[in-house]
């Protein structure tokens, strides 16, 4: 979809330039090219907006997956106040067992 918008925008611009040259007058050329440029800018901007939305949705999905993961519990050694992983049986810093 996004690539199609970029391609359509480029094609619209090229057609407007060709139509402007075919018109045979400077006024016609300016009108056709101006319309083509404005149409191409709108199509390119729409493609860019869709790219940003897809990027945001991807990041939100990743963030939700991270939040669903179980959080590891952290223990604090009562002897040396060292913080360590709750799955350990003893303090890796001083060796004290709770």
Secondary structure, 3 states (H helix, E strand, C coil): CHHHHHHHHHHHHHHHHHHHHHHCCHHHHHHHHHHHHHHHHHHHHHHHHHHHHHHHHHHHHHHHHHHHCCCCCEEECCCCCCEEECCCCECCCCCCEC
